[in-house]
Amino acid sequence: MSYSRKFREEVLKYHEQGNTIQKCHEIFGVGTTTIKEWKRLKKQTGSLEVKQRIYTPTKLDPERLTAYVSENPDKYLREIAEVFNCNESAVRKAFKRLGISRKKN
């Protein structure tokens, strides 16, 4: 969870009043590196807006994976990983994200 823009401004305002970064750290409980990053961000962009996280696309196509598993329910994770050219952990994470269970009867 990130700090709000208002809180960031308050911390930097306190720093600009002549207080050290260490003093800001003690008063507000924010790391010194974080305060330095906020200063750099404000200098570069002129704003302290919270950055939106950029989501990277997944390696496995959810529709294709779901279709493959429904057609081949007895395949092992390593076999599925070979078909999709990835490792087992990627398949396992995709299963968890898609809610696919691997329990056998």
Buried (B, 14 or more C-beta within 10 A) or exposed (E): EEBEEEBBBBBBEBBEEEBEBEEBBEEBEBEEEBBEEBBEBBEEEEEBEEEEEEEEEBEBEEEEBBEBBEEEEEBEBEEBBBEBEBEBEBBBBBBEEBEBEEEEE
